[in-house]
Amino acid sequence: MAATGRLPRLAGAARQQALRINPYDLQQHQQQALAWSRLGNDAAAVEHYRFALALQRDNPGLLNNLAWLLATSPRAEVRRGPEAVALAERAAELTRRNEPVLLGTLAAAYAEAGQFDRAVAVAEEAISKAHAANQPDIAQRNQELLDLYRAGQPCRAPAVQDPAPSP
């Protein structure tokens, strides 16, 4: 059991070492962002996503993940509704609005920015496209979020309890 607890720290140390060797490694920044996000350190995750986007500015996945954090973080100091909208709109545009997950993020961004009518419309679009793409889990999650937006509430990701000091 003790070895299991050490594995995430060892993996995190390996990623940090890789970034020291090559600070422009896109994949390592993505991995660091994901790790920090899973550990509940959204501010650190945002920093790595921003750096990764500086390396590859039209990457829909990076745009989406950063937009999601900026729209749904449980930490008010991390949330940035207008920026989340701009990032999510770009991700949706790059994929011709064909990715239900990206549309779900766009809806969350609109809700965070207080644009609930747009959030509702885009969530409905995400649900429709998820059903068409046979993605029932994504359709269901967007339906749950749609109910929030109709009630004039933004989405908040659950807070992670007791995050570790490093990924």
Summary of the structure (lengths in Angstrom):
residues: 167
radius of gyration: 16.6
end to end distance: 18.2
largest distance: 50.1
contacts: 539
relative contact order: 0.12
helix: 71%
strand: 0%
